[in-house]
């Protein structure tokens, strides 16, 4: 199943990441025809006509291997071409070549990063399997080949056949939606994207492509909501974050993925610092070290004093967990709330924006969501699925209120023309 979903992602192209064909002045051309050929090839590529662009891109890459944008377009076109090949070994070879081209290009464009991320995750052979049912596999491959040739009606026919044989096939459902999308039948596309989401709400792809379609139509608020849901589905998938950043740039805004809480080892007063002249409350600290110490003490309990083993007796060794980090932050928050109510230390808390944010997260009831998104390491990430199962609304609320700024309605219409193009 993992490879099935991986193939879905590789063979779909990505929201907001089609590269421009305008930057040709810096290229070193082998002959005078290079700029014209390059412009033609990139126009075809941007129009989604990748098979038509492929021979031109091959020619350009031979003449100028250092043309980064051409290398990326060629790699993406090779992936499209691979879908039309009936020989699995030949198809795998095309994908492996695409991977090599991207690695050598050094490109940092979203398209290059997304595609390389997916190609690096493929099997060593470069081949994938949609289904263990041979009839379903045949129908899916036929649909894939038709889609790559831009014969979308034939693609829908084959994907539908696969879905008849295997009604819960996520790839077939998603690909039908994407084919309708390419036909500009947005109502039918939306219907099939919704079906894919219903099949598996924890795969990000259908949310993201539905969001791309809505963004193209200028429906930025709905697109934003779907991208938030995509992020909740797969928060540790870099592709989702890249596309969310592309959406933010399109709307002239930025994500606010800020850190909350104490910085490690807060500065303590030096012994030679003068004491406070009027010691009305000598027992009260004039610094925030108590909050840090409370936070660190909890970690010591979990790691050094055996609390992890007590909480997770079924696990063989210690790991950083959502429960531990949340408890540590709550200990810090209790001290900060006390210090905030003290005339001597209130200003230290209220003028420290990370601490104010931490208190706001607690008040909003999304502290655990913050930990899972912002502080997750390999240990904490293992707790994500279980938390999401019962708290999807909290995860969406955190992203909605604290990470992704809302759409400014008056700007939406002016950007419709520059919305991302359909990308598969």
C-alpha positions as CSV (number, residue, x, y, z in Angstrom):
1,X,0.0,0.0,0.0
2,X,2.9,2.4,0.8
3,X,4.2,2.0,-2.8
4,X,0.7,2.5,-4.2
5,X,0.4,5.8,-2.5
6,X,3.9,6.8,-3.4
7,X,3.2,6.2,-7.0
8,X,0.1,8.3,-6.7
9,X,2.3,11.2,-5.6
10,X,5.0,10.8,-8.1
11,X,2.7,10.7,-11.0
12,X,0.8,13.7,-9.9
13,X,2.5,17.1,-10.3
14,X,2.4,19.7,-7.6
15,X,0.4,22.8,-6.6
16,X,2.1,26.1,-7.5
17,X,5.4,24.7,-8.7
18,X,5.4,24.9,-12.4
19,X,8.6,26.8,-13.4
20,X,8.7,29.8,-15.6
21,X,10.3,29.7,-19.0
22,X,11.4,33.4,-19.0
23,X,14.9,33.2,-17.5
24,X,16.9,32.5,-20.5
25,X,19.3,35.4,-20.6
26,X,21.8,33.8,-18.2
27,X,22.2,30.6,-20.2
28,X,25.3,29.8,-22.3
29,X,24.0,28.6,-25.7
30,X,25.9,26.3,-28.0
31,X,24.3,27.9,-31.0
32,X,22.0,30.7,-32.0
33,X,19.0,28.5,-32.1
34,X,19.2,27.6,-28.4
35,X,17.0,30.4,-27.0
36,X,14.2,29.8,-29.5
37,X,14.2,26.1,-29.0
38,X,14.3,26.6,-25.2
39,X,11.4,28.9,-25.3
40,X,9.4,26.5,-27.4
41,X,10.2,23.6,-25.1
42,X,9.4,25.4,-21.9
43,X,6.1,26.7,-23.3
44,X,5.1,23.1,-24.1
45,X,6.1,22.0,-20.6
46,X,4.2,24.8,-18.9
47,X,1.1,23.8,-21.0
48,X,1.4,20.3,-19.7
49,X,2.4,18.9,-23.1
50,X,5.4,17.1,-21.7
51,X,5.7,14.3,-24.2
52,X,5.8,17.0,-27.0
53,X,8.4,18.9,-25.0
54,X,10.6,15.8,-24.3
55,X,12.6,15.6,-27.5
56,X,13.3,19.3,-27.4
57,X,14.4,19.1,-23.8
58,X,16.7,16.2,-24.6
59,X,18.3,18.3,-27.4
60,X,18.7,21.3,-25.1
61,X,20.2,19.2,-22.2
62,X,22.8,17.8,-24.6
63,X,23.8,21.2,-25.8
64,X,23.9,22.8,-22.3
65,X,23.9,20.3,-19.4
66,X,24.3,23.2,-17.0
67,X,20.8,24.7,-17.8
68,X,19.2,23.9,-14.4
69,X,15.6,24.7,-15.5
70,X,15.9,22.5,-18.6
71,X,17.2,19.7,-16.5
72,X,14.3,19.9,-14.1
73,X,11.8,20.0,-16.9
74,X,13.5,17.1,-18.6
75,X,13.3,15.1,-15.4
76,X,9.6,15.8,-15.0
77,X,8.9,14.9,-18.6
78,X,10.8,11.6,-18.3
79,X,8.5,10.7,-15.4
80,X,5.5,11.4,-17.7
81,X,7.1,9.4,-20.5
82,X,7.7,6.5,-18.1
83,X,4.0,6.2,-17.6
84,X,3.5,5.4,-21.3
85,X,5.9,2.5,-21.4
86,X,4.7,-1.0,-21.3
87,X,8.1,-2.4,-20.3
88,X,8.5,-2.0,-16.5
89,X,12.3,-2.1,-16.7
90,X,12.3,0.7,-19.3
91,X,9.8,2.7,-17.3
92,X,11.9,2.3,-14.1
93,X,15.0,3.3,-16.1
94,X,13.3,6.6,-17.1
95,X,12.5,7.4,-13.5
96,X,15.9,6.5,-12.3
97,X,17.4,8.8,-14.9
98,X,15.0,11.6,-13.8
99,X,16.3,11.1,-10.3
100,X,19.9,11.4,-11.4
101,X,19.1,14.6,-13.4
102,X,17.5,16.3,-10.5
103,X,20.4,15.4,-8.1
104,X,23.0,16.7,-10.6
105,X,21.0,19.9,-11.3
106,X,21.2,21.1,-7.8
107,X,17.9,22.9,-8.3
108,X,16.1,24.2,-5.3
109,X,12.8,25.0,-7.1
110,X,9.7,23.5,-5.5
111,X,9.2,21.2,-8.5
112,X,12.7,19.8,-8.2
113,X,12.5,19.4,-4.4
114,X,9.1,17.7,-4.5
115,X,9.8,15.4,-7.4
116,X,13.3,14.4,-6.0
117,X,11.8,13.7,-2.6
118,X,9.4,11.3,-4.2
119,X,11.8,9.7,-6.6
120,X,14.3,9.1,-3.7
121,X,11.6,7.1,-1.9
122,X,10.8,4.8,-4.8
123,X,12.1,1.2,-5.0
124,X,15.6,0.7,-6.4
125,X,14.1,-0.6,-9.6
126,X,12.0,2.5,-10.2
127,X,8.9,0.4,-10.6
128,X,5.6,0.5,-8.6
129,X,2.5,-1.5,-8.3
130,X,-1.0,-0.1,-8.1
131,X,-2.7,-3.3,-7.0
132,X,-2.1,-7.0,-6.4
133,X,-5.1,-7.7,-8.7
134,X,-3.7,-8.1,-12.2
135,X,-6.9,-6.8,-13.8
136,X,-6.8,-3.7,-11.7
137,X,-3.1,-3.2,-12.3
138,X,-3.7,-3.4,-16.1
139,X,-6.5,-0.9,-16.0
140,X,-4.5,1.5,-13.9
141,X,-1.5,1.4,-16.2
142,X,-3.7,1.9,-19.2
143,X,-5.3,4.9,-17.5
144,X,-1.9,6.2,-16.6
145,X,-0.6,5.9,-20.2
146,X,-3.8,7.6,-21.6
147,X,-3.5,10.4,-19.0
148,X,0.2,11.0,-20.0
149,X,-0.9,11.3,-23.6
150,X,-3.6,13.8,-22.5
151,X,-6.4,11.5,-23.6
152,X,-8.4,12.2,-20.4
153,X,-11.6,10.5,-21.5
154,X,-9.7,7.3,-22.1
155,X,-7.9,7.7,-18.8
156,X,-11.3,8.1,-16.9
157,X,-12.6,5.0,-18.7
158,X,-9.7,2.9,-17.5
159,X,-9.5,4.3,-14.0
160,X,-13.3,3.7,-13.6
161,X,-12.7,0.1,-14.7
162,X,-10.1,-0.3,-12.0
163,X,-12.5,1.2,-9.5
164,X,-15.3,-1.2,-10.4
165,X,-12.9,-4.1,-9.7
166,X,-11.5,-2.5,-6.5
167,X,-14.0,0.0,-5.1
168,X,-11.6,1.3,-2.4
169,X,-8.6,2.0,-4.7
170,X,-7.5,5.5,-3.6
171,X,-5.3,6.0,-6.7
172,X,-8.1,5.3,-9.1
173,X,-10.5,7.6,-7.3
174,X,-8.0,10.4,-7.2
175,X,-6.9,10.0,-10.8
176,X,-10.5,10.2,-12.0
177,X,-10.8,13.5,-10.2
178,X,-7.6,14.8,-11.6
179,X,-8.6,13.8,-15.2
180,X,-11.8,15.7,-14.8
181,X,-9.8,18.6,-13.5
182,X,-7.6,18.5,-16.6
183,X,-10.8,18.5,-18.7
184,X,-11.9,21.7,-16.9
185,X,-14.9,19.9,-15.5
186,X,-14.4,21.3,-12.1
187,X,-17.7,20.2,-10.6
188,X,-17.0,16.5,-11.4
189,X,-13.4,16.9,-10.3
190,X,-14.5,18.3,-6.9
191,X,-16.9,15.4,-6.5
192,X,-14.2,12.8,-7.1
193,X,-11.7,14.6,-4.9
194,X,-14.2,14.5,-2.1
195,X,-14.6,10.7,-2.7
196,X,-10.9,10.2,-2.4
197,X,-10.9,12.1,0.9
198,X,-13.7,9.9,2.2
199,X,-11.7,6.8,1.2
200,X,-8.7,7.9,3.3
201,X,-8.7,11.2,5.2
202,X,-5.1,10.7,6.2
203,X,-3.6,11.0,2.7
204,X,-2.8,14.6,1.8
205,X,-3.0,14.4,-2.0
206,X,-6.7,14.8,-2.7
207,X,-6.9,17.8,-0.3
208,X,-4.0,19.4,-2.0
209,X,-5.2,19.0,-5.6
210,X,-8.6,20.1,-4.7
211,X,-7.0,23.2,-3.1
212,X,-5.0,23.8,-6.3
213,X,-8.2,23.7,-8.4
214,X,-9.9,26.1,-6.1
215,X,-7.0,28.5,-6.0
216,X,-7.0,28.6,-9.8
217,X,-10.6,29.7,-9.6
218,X,-9.8,32.4,-7.1
219,X,-11.5,30.6,-4.2
220,X,-8.6,31.2,-1.8
221,X,-10.4,30.8,1.5
222,X,-11.7,27.3,0.5
223,X,-8.3,26.5,-0.9
224,X,-6.7,27.5,2.4
225,X,-9.1,25.3,4.4
226,X,-8.2,22.3,2.3
227,X,-4.5,22.9,2.6
228,X,-4.9,23.0,6.3
229,X,-6.6,19.6,6.1
230,X,-3.8,18.3,4.0
231,X,-1.3,19.4,6.6
232,X,-3.3,17.6,9.3
233,X,-3.4,14.5,7.2
234,X,0.4,14.4,6.7
235,X,2.2,17.0,8.8
236,X,5.7,15.6,8.3
237,X,5.5,15.6,4.5
238,X,7.6,18.4,3.2
239,X,5.6,18.6,-0.1
240,X,2.5,19.8,1.8
241,X,4.5,22.6,3.5
242,X,6.1,23.7,0.2
243,X,2.7,24.0,-1.4
244,X,1.2,25.8,1.6
245,X,4.1,28.3,1.4
246,X,3.3,28.7,-2.4
247,X,-0.3,29.4,-1.4
248,X,0.9,32.0,1.1
249,X,3.2,33.7,-1.4
250,X,0.3,33.8,-3.9
251,X,-1.8,35.6,-1.3
252,X,1.1,38.0,-0.4
253,X,1.3,36.6,3.1
254,X,3.6,34.4,5.2
255,X,3.2,31.5,7.5
256,X,3.7,32.3,11.2
257,X,5.3,29.1,12.4
258,X,6.8,30.7,15.5
259,X,8.5,29.0,18.5
260,X,6.8,29.3,21.9
261,X,8.3,29.0,25.3
262,X,11.6,29.6,27.1
263,X,14.9,29.5,25.2
264,X,17.3,27.0,26.6
265,X,19.4,28.1,29.6
266,X,17.8,31.5,30.3
267,X,20.3,34.1,31.6
268,X,20.6,34.2,35.3
269,X,21.7,37.3,37.2
270,X,25.4,37.5,37.8
271,X,26.7,37.5,41.3
272,X,28.3,40.9,40.8
273,X,25.0,42.5,39.6
274,X,23.7,45.2,42.0
275,X,20.8,44.0,44.1
276,X,17.4,45.7,43.8
277,X,17.4,48.9,46.0
278,X,14.0,48.5,47.5
279,X,13.5,44.9,48.4
280,X,9.8,44.9,49.1
281,X,9.5,41.2,48.1
282,X,13.0,39.7,48.5
283,X,11.6,36.1,48.2
284,X,10.4,36.8,44.6
285,X,12.8,36.3,41.6
286,X,13.6,39.0,39.2
287,X,14.2,36.6,36.3
288,X,12.5,33.7,34.6
289,X,14.9,30.8,35.5
290,X,12.2,29.2,37.7
291,X,10.1,28.5,34.5
292,X,13.0,26.9,32.8
293,X,13.9,24.8,35.8
294,X,10.3,23.6,36.0
295,X,10.3,22.6,32.4
296,X,13.7,20.8,32.7
297,X,12.7,19.0,35.9
298,X,9.8,17.3,34.1
299,X,12.2,16.0,31.4
300,X,14.5,14.7,34.1
301,X,11.5,12.8,35.6
302,X,10.7,11.2,32.3
303,X,14.2,10.3,31.1
304,X,16.3,9.9,34.2
305,X,13.7,8.9,36.9
306,X,11.8,6.3,35.0
307,X,8.5,8.1,34.2
308,X,8.6,7.1,30.6
309,X,8.7,3.4,31.5
310,X,5.8,3.8,33.9
311,X,3.7,5.6,31.2
312,X,4.7,3.3,28.3
313,X,5.6,-0.1,29.8
314,X,5.1,-1.8,26.4
315,X,8.0,0.2,24.8
316,X,11.5,-1.2,25.1
317,X,13.4,2.0,25.4
318,X,13.0,5.7,26.2
319,X,11.8,8.1,23.5
320,X,10.8,11.7,23.6
321,X,6.9,11.7,23.7
322,X,4.0,14.1,23.2
323,X,3.0,13.4,26.8
324,X,6.4,14.3,28.2
325,X,6.8,17.5,26.2
326,X,3.2,18.6,27.0
327,X,3.7,18.0,30.7
328,X,7.0,19.9,30.7
329,X,5.4,22.9,28.9
330,X,2.5,22.9,31.4
331,X,5.0,23.0,34.3
332,X,6.6,26.0,32.6
333,X,3.2,27.6,32.0
334,X,2.2,27.3,35.6
335,X,5.3,29.2,36.7
336,X,4.8,31.8,34.0
337,X,1.3,32.4,35.1
338,X,2.5,33.0,38.6
339,X,5.3,35.3,37.5
340,X,2.9,37.2,35.2
341,X,0.7,38.0,38.3
342,X,3.7,39.3,40.2
343,X,4.5,43.0,39.9
344,X,8.2,42.3,39.9
345,X,8.2,39.8,37.1
346,X,5.1,40.5,35.0
347,X,6.9,42.7,32.6
348,X,9.5,40.0,31.9
349,X,6.8,37.6,30.8
350,X,4.6,40.1,28.9
351,X,7.4,41.5,26.9
352,X,8.7,38.1,25.9
353,X,6.7,37.2,22.7
354,X,7.6,33.5,22.7
355,X,6.3,33.2,26.3
356,X,3.1,35.2,25.5
357,X,2.5,32.9,22.5
358,X,2.9,29.8,24.8
359,X,0.3,31.2,27.2
360,X,-2.1,31.9,24.3
361,X,-1.6,28.4,22.9
362,X,-2.6,27.0,26.4
363,X,-5.6,29.3,26.6
364,X,-6.8,28.2,23.2
365,X,-6.5,24.5,24.1
366,X,-4.1,23.7,21.3
367,X,-0.8,23.1,23.2
368,X,-0.6,19.5,22.2
369,X,-1.2,20.4,18.5
370,X,1.6,22.9,18.8
371,X,4.0,20.3,20.1
372,X,3.1,17.8,17.4
373,X,3.6,20.4,14.6
374,X,6.3,22.6,15.9
375,X,8.4,20.6,18.3
376,X,8.1,17.1,16.9
377,X,11.1,14.9,16.6
378,X,11.2,11.2,15.7
379,X,9.9,10.2,19.1
380,X,7.0,12.7,19.3
381,X,6.0,12.0,15.7
382,X,5.1,8.4,16.8
383,X,2.3,9.8,18.9
384,X,0.7,11.8,16.0
385,X,-1.6,9.3,14.5
386,X,-3.2,8.3,17.8
387,X,-3.7,12.0,18.7
388,X,-5.1,12.9,15.3
389,X,-7.7,10.1,15.6
390,X,-9.5,11.9,18.4
391,X,-8.4,15.5,18.0
392,X,-8.5,16.4,14.3
393,X,-10.4,19.6,15.1
394,X,-7.7,20.7,17.5
395,X,-5.0,20.2,15.0
396,X,-6.9,22.2,12.4
397,X,-7.7,24.9,14.9
398,X,-4.0,25.4,15.7
399,X,-3.0,25.7,12.1
400,X,-6.0,28.0,11.4
401,X,-5.5,30.4,14.3
402,X,-1.7,30.4,14.7
403,X,0.1,29.4,11.5
404,X,-1.8,30.3,8.3
405,X,-3.0,33.9,8.1
406,X,-6.6,34.3,6.8
407,X,-7.3,35.4,3.2
408,X,-7.8,39.1,2.7
409,X,-10.9,39.1,0.6
410,X,-10.2,42.2,-1.4
411,X,-7.0,40.7,-2.8
412,X,-8.5,37.5,-4.0
413,X,-9.9,38.8,-7.3
414,X,-6.6,40.5,-8.3
415,X,-4.7,37.3,-8.1
416,X,-7.0,34.9,-9.9
417,X,-5.0,35.2,-13.2
418,X,-1.8,34.2,-11.4
419,X,-3.2,31.3,-9.5
420,X,-1.3,28.0,-9.8
421,X,-1.8,26.0,-13.0
422,X,-3.1,22.5,-13.0
423,X,0.1,20.6,-12.3
424,X,-0.3,16.9,-13.2
